[in-house]
């Protein structure tokens, strides 16, 4: 994923997070239990945390995250915070809790917030598009200027953009049966400025792009989208259907020791998701823009709200088939060394109870 400067509120929250985690009082009806929650950056992909905080859903469910947001600027740092006990709960890529489990500390998926990967979009340079590179299949038939493999940038090798990009290109074939991925040299492109700057300068032939990068490249005239995850046929051709891409998760020991706190967290996030589904886009913008997203323009944030509302998972549930499909991605790209059983990796009991109570 990409990063942006942390807001003042995020910096203050992060500074107090560790002390909060060390002094959590008992859960009670009169006094909400302080919890620490983490996500990489405060953009709309993680709106469930932001809305639950601003609408006071956490407090209404017996917990509070007012002084317990950890927003470190990268998914790997979120994983580290949760595995180390600095955060009780996290929102991030569904491979994150599986990687924690694989390293010996069991983590569990509690719910899913979306159904498609918003950073599996592929954007090519405009000059290459004009020369005929108008779709993924054309990687095999259009000759690259200067020869050699197509240079495609992910934020970093091993990142979510690389995982999903590699999978997209591995599933589609050249006329002689090779995966398109065999025609690509993957490079690390970094964050927003270097990814977009590298594409514009011709350093990269294509980039894996979050929605904001797609819009910037096309609006500024130096890029064109050739794989758009909102194209249902294109998505299903590669992934087969909905996937639990972004998930809420925690350590298994948190479930065992603090089930009421887990329920409070999950129900608050579920209520936030339901509010997002029903609220006018402008009302959502007014709630979140000033405290979290004012490093972007209001129009950019509004466009992001509309985009993510099109791929959010409103029921929060992950079934075994969906889990199996996303697990296949992680195994084929070597993110995981071995499969982890659905029964060990996923606990939907809290999400189901949340839907009954809301």
VOPAGU-2260 file (C-alpha; in pm, 1 decimal, decimal comma):
REM VOPAGU-2260
SITE   aa  ch    i         X         Y         Z
SITE  UNK   A    0       0,0       0,0       0,0
SITE  UNK   A    1      96,0     365,6     -13,4
SITE  UNK   A    2     168,0     616,7     259,8
SITE  UNK   A    3      89,6     978,8     329,9
SITE  UNK   A    4     200,3    1219,5     603,2
SITE  UNK   A    5      44,4    1126,6     937,1
SITE  UNK   A    6    -207,7    1377,1    1066,9
SITE  UNK   A    7    -151,2    1553,2    1397,0
SITE  UNK   A    8    -425,3    1343,8    1554,6
SITE  UNK   A    9    -255,7    1022,5    1441,8
SITE  UNK   A   10      79,6    1131,5    1580,3
SITE  UNK   A   11     -72,6    1215,9    1919,3
SITE  UNK   A   12    -262,5     887,8    1927,4
SITE  UNK   A   13      44,4     682,3    1840,7
SITE  UNK   A   14     247,8     855,8    2109,4
SITE  UNK   A   15       6,7     750,1    2382,5
SITE  UNK   A   16     -74,6     403,6    2252,2
SITE  UNK   A   17     188,7     201,0    2436,1
SITE  UNK   A   18     106,9     350,1    2776,4
SITE  UNK   A   19    -262,1     278,9    2721,3
SITE  UNK   A   20    -191,2     -83,1    2630,8
SITE  UNK   A   21       3,7    -128,4    2953,5
SITE  UNK   A   22    -273,1      -3,5    3181,7
SITE  UNK   A   23    -601,0    -148,6    3060,9
SITE  UNK   A   24    -869,2    -153,2    3332,9
SITE  UNK   A   25   -1136,6    -417,8    3366,2
SITE  UNK   A   26   -1432,5    -406,9    3131,3
SITE  UNK   A   27   -1738,8    -262,8    3300,9
SITE  UNK   A   28   -2073,7    -119,3    3204,9
SITE  UNK   A   29   -2000,7     229,3    3341,5
SITE  UNK   A   30   -1640,4     263,1    3225,3
SITE  UNK   A   31   -1552,9     157,8    2867,4
SITE  UNK   A   32   -1241,6     -55,9    2840,7
SITE  UNK   A   33    -953,1     122,5    2661,7
SITE  UNK   A   34    -825,1     -77,5    2364,3
SITE  UNK   A   35    -547,0     -22,7    2113,5
SITE  UNK   A   36    -634,9     -66,1    1747,1
SITE  UNK   A   37    -407,4     -33,6    1446,4
SITE  UNK   A   38    -421,8      21,8    1071,7
SITE  UNK   A   39    -146,9     140,4     841,0
SITE  UNK   A   40    -280,5     478,0     722,8
SITE  UNK   A   41    -600,7     672,2     783,1
SITE  UNK   A   42    -758,1     656,8     439,5
SITE  UNK   A   43   -1105,4     530,8     356,5
SITE  UNK   A   44   -1002,5     167,6     308,5
SITE  UNK   A   45    -983,4     157,7     690,9
SITE  UNK   A   46   -1296,6     366,0     748,3
SITE  UNK   A   47   -1448,3     113,4     989,7
SITE  UNK   A   48   -1201,7     215,6    1261,8
SITE  UNK   A   49   -1239,8     585,5    1187,8
SITE  UNK   A   50   -1619,8     585,5    1183,2
SITE  UNK   A   51   -1647,4     367,7    1494,9
SITE  UNK   A   52   -1429,7     618,0    1678,5
SITE  UNK   A   53   -1598,7     935,5    1554,7
SITE  UNK   A   54   -1954,6     802,1    1598,1
SITE  UNK   A   55   -1867,6     671,1    1948,1
SITE  UNK   A   56   -1966,6     315,3    1852,8
SITE  UNK   A   57   -1667,7     180,5    2045,7
SITE  UNK   A   58   -1791,3     342,6    2367,3
SITE  UNK   A   59   -2146,7     223,0    2311,1
SITE  UNK   A   60   -2011,4    -131,8    2287,0
SITE  UNK   A   61   -1811,1    -111,4    2609,8
SITE  UNK   A   62   -1466,1     -23,1    2475,2
SITE  UNK   A   63   -1287,0     295,0    2376,6
SITE  UNK   A   64   -1008,2     363,4    2126,6
SITE  UNK   A   65    -982,2     737,3    2191,7
SITE  UNK   A   66    -618,6     720,1    2302,0
SITE  UNK   A   67    -535,5     389,8    2138,1
SITE  UNK   A   68    -495,2     434,2    1762,1
SITE  UNK   A   69    -162,1     309,8    1625,3
SITE  UNK   A   70    -113,9     431,9    1266,6
SITE  UNK   A   71     246,6     346,7    1173,9
SITE  UNK   A   72     236,0     408,2     797,3
SITE  UNK   A   73     278,0      49,4     673,7
SITE  UNK   A   74     109,4    -288,8     699,5
SITE  UNK   A   75     423,7    -468,4     816,3
SITE  UNK   A   76     446,0    -232,1    1113,9
SITE  UNK   A   77      82,5    -303,7    1200,6
SITE  UNK   A   78     166,1    -675,1    1206,5
SITE  UNK   A   79     461,1    -607,2    1436,7
SITE  UNK   A   80     248,4    -398,1    1672,8
SITE  UNK   A   81     -18,2    -665,9    1705,7
SITE  UNK   A   82     223,4    -957,9    1737,5
SITE  UNK   A   83     412,9    -769,3    2009,6
SITE  UNK   A   84      96,2    -692,6    2204,4
SITE  UNK   A   85     117,0    -317,1    2144,2
SITE  UNK   A   86    -217,2    -334,5    1960,5
SITE  UNK   A   87    -507,5    -560,1    2055,6
SITE  UNK   A   88    -683,5    -536,7    1718,7
SITE  UNK   A   89    -583,2    -453,6    1362,7
SITE  UNK   A   90    -723,0    -393,5    1017,1
SITE  UNK   A   91    -505,4    -505,6     727,7
SITE  UNK   A   92    -443,2    -752,8     448,0
SITE  UNK   A   93    -579,1   -1101,7     514,2
SITE  UNK   A   94    -231,2   -1249,0     483,0
SITE  UNK   A   95    -118,5   -1058,5     793,8
SITE  UNK   A   96    -283,2   -1275,4    1061,7
SITE  UNK   A   97    -181,4   -1588,2     869,1
SITE  UNK   A   98     182,9   -1480,3     867,3
SITE  UNK   A   99     167,5   -1412,0    1241,5
SITE  UNK   A  100      28,8   -1764,0    1293,9
SITE  UNK   A  101     292,2   -1917,9    1070,5
SITE  UNK   A  102     562,6   -1761,7    1285,9
SITE  UNK   A  103     423,4   -1933,5    1594,2
SITE  UNK   A  104     180,9   -1687,5    1755,1
SITE  UNK   A  105    -174,2   -1771,7    1651,2
SITE  UNK   A  106    -383,6   -1488,6    1508,9
SITE  UNK   A  107    -745,0   -1504,5    1395,6
SITE  UNK   A  108    -953,7   -1328,4    1128,6
SITE  UNK   A  109   -1262,9   -1174,7    1291,7
SITE  UNK   A  110   -1434,0   -1016,0     989,4
SITE  UNK   A  111   -1374,1    -893,8     635,2
SITE  UNK   A  112   -1441,7    -536,3     523,7
SITE  UNK   A  113   -1413,6    -569,4     145,2
SITE  UNK   A  114   -1462,0    -813,1    -142,4
SITE  UNK   A  115   -1194,9    -705,5    -391,6
SITE  UNK   A  116    -835,2    -589,2    -373,7
SITE  UNK   A  117    -830,7    -214,1    -433,1
SITE  UNK   A  118    -457,1    -213,5    -513,7
SITE  UNK   A  119    -458,2    -484,6    -782,5
SITE  UNK   A  120    -517,1    -225,3   -1056,5
SITE  UNK   A  121    -253,5    -199,5   -1330,8
SITE  UNK   A  122    -164,9     137,3   -1486,8
SITE  UNK   A  123      72,1     170,1   -1784,6
SITE  UNK   A  124     247,7     472,9   -1927,8
SITE  UNK   A  125      29,6     669,8   -2167,1
SITE  UNK   A  126     287,1     647,1   -2447,4
SITE  UNK   A  127     288,7     267,2   -2421,9
SITE  UNK   A  128     -90,7     258,5   -2420,6
SITE  UNK   A  129     -95,3     473,6   -2734,8
SITE  UNK   A  130     154,6     231,4   -2891,3
SITE  UNK   A  131     -82,6     -62,4   -2837,2
SITE  UNK   A  132     -37,4    -178,8   -2478,0
SITE  UNK   A  133    -411,2    -147,5   -2409,3
SITE  UNK   A  134    -466,3    -461,5   -2200,6
SITE  UNK   A  135    -281,6    -720,4   -1996,6
SITE  UNK   A  136    -288,3    -968,1   -2286,0
SITE  UNK   A  137     -93,9    -719,3   -2499,5
SITE  UNK   A  138     209,8    -762,9   -2275,2
SITE  UNK   A  139     268,0   -1077,8   -2479,0
SITE  UNK   A  140     214,8    -927,8   -2823,5
SITE  UNK   A  141     344,6    -569,8   -2806,4
SITE  UNK   A  142     721,6    -530,0   -2826,9
SITE  UNK   A  143     873,6    -333,9   -2540,0
SITE  UNK   A  144    1072,3     -28,3   -2657,7
SITE  UNK   A  145    1438,5    -113,5   -2609,2
SITE  UNK   A  146    1362,1    -484,2   -2566,4
SITE  UNK   A  147    1379,9    -692,3   -2249,9
SITE  UNK   A  148    1110,3    -757,1   -1992,3
SITE  UNK   A  149     837,8    -510,7   -1901,4
SITE  UNK   A  150     931,4    -320,6   -1582,7
SITE  UNK   A  151     641,1    -321,6   -1339,4
SITE  UNK   A  152     656,7    -150,7    -999,3
SITE  UNK   A  153     493,6    -263,6    -677,9
SITE  UNK   A  154     538,2     -59,6    -361,2
SITE  UNK   A  155     794,5    -320,9    -249,6
SITE  UNK   A  156     879,1    -678,0    -341,5
SITE  UNK   A  157     669,5    -893,9    -109,9
SITE  UNK   A  158     414,4    -617,2     -43,7
SITE  UNK   A  159      40,9    -655,3    -102,8
SITE  UNK   A  160      68,0    -478,5    -438,1
SITE  UNK   A  161     334,1    -728,8    -542,8
SITE  UNK   A  162     135,9   -1030,2    -414,1
SITE  UNK   A  163    -182,1    -943,5    -600,9
SITE  UNK   A  164      -1,5    -810,1    -908,3
SITE  UNK   A  165     206,5   -1127,3    -938,9
SITE  UNK   A  166    -106,0   -1337,4    -905,3
SITE  UNK   A  167    -295,2   -1140,5   -1170,7
SITE  UNK   A  168     -10,3   -1187,1   -1420,0
SITE  UNK   A  169      48,9   -1551,0   -1324,2
SITE  UNK   A  170    -311,0   -1646,7   -1401,5
SITE  UNK   A  171    -306,6   -1510,5   -1757,3
SITE  UNK   A  172    -110,7   -1674,9   -2036,8
SITE  UNK   A  173      85,0   -1587,2   -2347,1
SITE  UNK   A  174     -15,5   -1748,9   -2679,7
SITE  UNK   A  175     249,0   -2019,2   -2621,3
SITE  UNK   A  176     118,2   -2098,6   -2271,8
SITE  UNK   A  177     363,3   -1913,1   -2046,2
SITE  UNK   A  178     230,7   -1694,2   -1763,3
SITE  UNK   A  179     240,3   -1322,6   -1836,5
SITE  UNK   A  180     444,0   -1290,3   -1519,1
SITE  UNK   A  181     738,9   -1447,1   -1704,2
SITE  UNK   A  182     751,6   -1135,2   -1922,8
SITE  UNK   A  183     780,5    -896,8   -1628,0
SITE  UNK   A  184    1064,7    -764,8   -1413,4
SITE  UNK   A  185     923,7    -659,5   -1076,3
SITE  UNK   A  186    1082,2    -363,3    -896,6
SITE  UNK   A  187    1007,4    -175,8    -575,3
SITE  UNK   A  188     852,8     163,7    -646,0
SITE  UNK   A  189     796,8     300,5    -295,8
SITE  UNK   A  190     516,2     536,4    -195,8
SITE  UNK   A  191     295,0     780,8    -385,4
SITE  UNK   A  192     557,8    1029,5    -503,5
SITE  UNK   A  193     811,2     774,3    -627,9
SITE  UNK   A  194     555,4     537,7    -781,5
SITE  UNK   A  195     382,1     808,9    -981,5
SITE  UNK   A  196     706,2     994,2   -1051,5
SITE  UNK   A  197     871,2     676,9   -1181,4
SITE  UNK   A  198     582,6     606,7   -1416,8
SITE  UNK   A  199     573,4     963,8   -1543,4
SITE  UNK   A  200     951,4     971,2   -1599,5
SITE  UNK   A  201     954,0     639,9   -1788,3
SITE  UNK   A  202    1143,2     453,3   -1515,8
SITE  UNK   A  203     854,9     204,0   -1495,9
SITE  UNK   A  204     644,5      67,6   -1778,1
SITE  UNK   A  205     355,3       1,5   -1542,6
SITE  UNK   A  206     264,8      24,1   -1174,5
SITE  UNK   A  207      28,4    -154,7    -939,4
SITE  UNK   A  208    -206,3     119,3    -828,6
SITE  UNK   A  209    -445,1     209,8    -550,4
SITE  UNK   A  210    -746,3     410,1    -676,2
SITE  UNK   A  211    -588,2     746,9    -593,7
SITE  UNK   A  212    -285,6     665,6    -811,2
SITE  UNK   A  213    -506,6     554,6   -1099,5
SITE  UNK   A  214    -696,1     880,7   -1089,9
SITE  UNK   A  215    -381,1    1091,6   -1062,5
SITE  UNK   A  216    -207,9     916,2   -1354,8
SITE  UNK   A  217    -507,8     947,1   -1583,5
SITE  UNK   A  218    -608,0    1299,5   -1477,3
SITE  UNK   A  219    -252,6    1424,6   -1530,3
SITE  UNK   A  220    -226,4    1248,0   -1865,1
SITE  UNK   A  221      74,8    1021,9   -1815,6
SITE  UNK   A  222     -96,5     690,6   -1738,6
SITE  UNK   A  223    -380,3     463,3   -1850,9
SITE  UNK   A  224    -552,3     181,6   -1663,9
SITE  UNK   A  225    -530,7    -161,1   -1831,7
SITE  UNK   A  226    -661,5    -371,3   -1541,6
SITE  UNK   A  227    -938,7    -228,6   -1323,7
SITE  UNK   A  228   -1069,8    -435,4   -1032,0
SITE  UNK   A  229   -1409,7    -264,5   -1064,9
SITE  UNK   A  230   -1450,4    -443,7   -1400,0
SITE  UNK   A  231   -1641,6    -745,8   -1270,5
SITE  UNK   A  232   -1558,8    -969,6   -1566,2
SITE  UNK   A  233   -1188,4    -887,1   -1543,9
SITE  UNK   A  234   -1187,2    -946,1   -1167,4
SITE  UNK   A  235   -1377,5   -1275,8   -1186,6
SITE  UNK   A  236   -1158,9   -1403,1   -1470,3
SITE  UNK   A  237    -858,4   -1389,3   -1236,5
SITE  UNK   A  238   -1002,4   -1429,4    -887,2
SITE  UNK   A  239   -1328,9   -1614,0    -943,4
SITE  UNK   A  240   -1544,7   -1397,6    -716,4
SITE  UNK   A  241   -1542,3   -1206,5    -385,5
SITE  UNK   A  242   -1233,0   -1233,6    -165,7
SITE  UNK   A  243   -1169,7   -1130,9     195,3
SITE  UNK   A  244    -884,7    -891,8     117,0
SITE  UNK   A  245    -894,4    -650,8     413,1
SITE  UNK   A  246    -978,0    -806,3     749,7
SITE  UNK   A  247   -1004,1    -729,1    1117,8
SITE  UNK   A  248    -789,5    -960,0    1329,3
SITE  UNK   A  249    -641,7   -1022,7    1671,7
SITE  UNK   A  250    -433,5   -1279,4    1854,9
SITE  UNK   A  251    -607,7   -1601,7    1956,3
SITE  UNK   A  252    -509,1   -1535,9    2317,3
SITE  UNK   A  253    -712,0   -1213,2    2310,3
SITE  UNK   A  254   -1021,9   -1414,3    2219,2
SITE  UNK   A  255    -951,6   -1664,1    2495,1
SITE  UNK   A  256    -879,9   -1407,1    2766,9
SITE  UNK   A  257   -1105,2   -1114,4    2668,5
SITE  UNK   A  258   -1403,8   -1237,8    2462,1
SITE  UNK   A  259   -1626,9    -948,8    2576,1
SITE  UNK   A  260   -1368,4    -696,4    2457,4
SITE  UNK   A  261   -1340,2    -876,2    2122,5
SITE  UNK   A  262   -1718,2    -865,0    2086,5
SITE  UNK   A  263   -1723,6    -494,6    2165,7
SITE  UNK   A  264   -1458,1    -423,0    1903,9
SITE  UNK   A  265   -1623,2    -632,9    1632,1
SITE  UNK   A  266   -1973,5    -497,3    1697,6
SITE  UNK   A  267   -1849,0    -138,1    1689,8
SITE  UNK   A  268   -1676,0    -197,9    1355,3
SITE  UNK   A  269   -1983,9    -375,6    1218,1
SITE  UNK   A  270   -2204,2     -84,2    1319,0
SITE  UNK   A  271   -1958,5     150,8    1146,9
SITE  UNK   A  272   -1984,1     -57,3     828,7
SITE  UNK   A  273   -2363,7     -45,7     840,2
SITE  UNK   A  274   -2356,4     330,6     894,6
SITE  UNK   A  275   -2123,9     373,8     595,3
SITE  UNK   A  276   -2362,3     170,1     378,5
SITE  UNK   A  277   -2663,0     387,5     465,7
SITE  UNK   A  278   -2510,8     733,8     513,7
SITE  UNK   A  279   -2495,9     988,6     227,9
SITE  UNK   A  280   -2146,0    1026,8      85,0
SITE  UNK   A  281   -2134,2    1392,8     187,3
SITE  UNK   A  282   -2215,6    1308,9     549,0
SITE  UNK   A  283   -1932,9    1054,0     559,3
SITE  UNK   A  284   -1698,2    1314,3     412,5
SITE  UNK   A  285   -1788,8    1569,0     679,8
SITE  UNK   A  286   -1733,7    1315,1     957,7
SITE  UNK   A  287   -1389,2    1198,1     849,0
SITE  UNK   A  288   -1225,2    1466,0     637,8
SITE  UNK   A  289   -1089,0    1711,8     895,5
SITE  UNK   A  290    -963,9    1465,0    1161,2
SITE  UNK   A  291    -805,9    1212,2     922,8
SITE  UNK   A  292    -788,0    1298,3     552,9
SITE  UNK   A  293    -720,1    1668,0     505,1
SITE  UNK   A  294    -386,2    1596,1     335,7
SITE  UNK   A  295    -604,1    1510,2      31,6
SITE  UNK   A  296    -855,1    1737,8    -141,3
SITE  UNK   A  297   -1219,5    1703,8     -44,5
SITE  UNK   A  298   -1300,1    1589,4    -399,0
SITE  UNK   A  299   -1036,9    1313,6    -378,6
SITE  UNK   A  300   -1175,5    1185,8     -48,9
SITE  UNK   A  301   -1532,9    1194,8    -180,0
SITE  UNK   A  302   -1426,5     996,3    -484,8
SITE  UNK   A  303   -1252,8     745,3    -256,1
SITE  UNK   A  304   -1567,5     705,6     -44,6
SITE  UNK   A  305   -1771,7     630,5    -354,1
SITE  UNK   A  306   -1510,9     384,5    -481,4
SITE  UNK   A  307   -1481,7     179,9    -163,5
SITE  UNK   A  308   -1855,5     169,5    -105,7
SITE  UNK   A  309   -1863,2     -27,6    -430,0
SITE  UNK   A  310   -1637,1    -305,2    -294,6
SITE  UNK   A  311   -1706,8    -311,3      80,1
SITE  UNK   A  312   -1837,0    -634,1     234,6
SITE  UNK   A  313   -2152,1    -529,8     414,9
SITE  UNK   A  314   -2215,3    -852,8     607,8
SITE  UNK   A  315   -1854,0    -880,2     735,4
SITE  UNK   A  316   -1853,7   -1259,8     690,2
SITE  UNK   A  317   -1582,5   -1487,2     548,1
SITE  UNK   A  318   -1686,9   -1833,6     431,4
SITE  UNK   A  319   -1462,0   -2132,5     376,9
SITE  UNK   A  320   -1470,3   -2107,5      -3,8
SITE  UNK   A  321   -1362,3   -1740,9      -1,8
SITE  UNK   A  322   -1090,1   -1819,2     248,9
SITE  UNK   A  323    -967,0   -2103,6      29,2
SITE  UNK   A  324    -942,2   -1873,5    -272,5
SITE  UNK   A  325    -739,3   -1608,4     -92,7
SITE  UNK   A  326    -520,8   -1877,0      67,7
SITE  UNK   A  327    -443,0   -2004,6    -282,0
SITE  UNK   A  328    -305,3   -1660,4    -371,3
SITE  UNK   A  329     -76,7   -1652,5     -68,6
SITE  UNK   A  330      54,5   -2003,8    -132,0
SITE  UNK   A  331     117,6   -1951,5    -502,3
SITE  UNK   A  332     310,6   -1628,0    -438,5
SITE  UNK   A  333     503,7   -1787,2    -146,8
SITE  UNK   A  334     365,2   -1543,2     107,9
SITE  UNK   A  335     287,6   -1851,2     317,0
SITE  UNK   A  336     489,7   -2170,3     331,6
SITE  UNK   A  337     196,9   -2401,5     410,5
SITE  UNK   A  338    -182,6   -2382,3     425,7
SITE  UNK   A  339    -357,8   -2294,4     751,0
SITE  UNK   A  340    -696,0   -2455,4     813,5
SITE  UNK   A  341   -1005,9   -2235,2     799,0
SITE  UNK   A  342   -1109,3   -2355,2    1145,7
SITE  UNK   A  343    -782,3   -2226,2    1293,1
SITE  UNK   A  344    -756,2   -1904,6    1094,6
SITE  UNK   A  345   -1112,5   -1770,2    1100,5
SITE  UNK   A  346   -1368,2   -1707,0    1377,1
SITE  UNK   A  347   -1695,8   -1561,2    1250,8
SITE  UNK   A  348   -1887,9   -1603,8    1578,2
SITE  UNK   A  349   -1829,5   -1242,7    1684,0
SITE  UNK   A  350   -1936,9   -1101,1    1345,5
SITE  UNK   A  351   -2253,6   -1312,9    1346,8
SITE  UNK   A  352   -2340,7   -1198,2    1696,8
SITE  UNK   A  353   -2274,6    -837,3    1595,3
SITE  UNK   A  354   -2520,7    -866,1    1305,1
SITE  UNK   A  355   -2786,0   -1003,1    1540,4
SITE  UNK   A  356   -2738,8    -720,0    1790,2
SITE  UNK   A  357   -2729,5    -432,9    1539,5
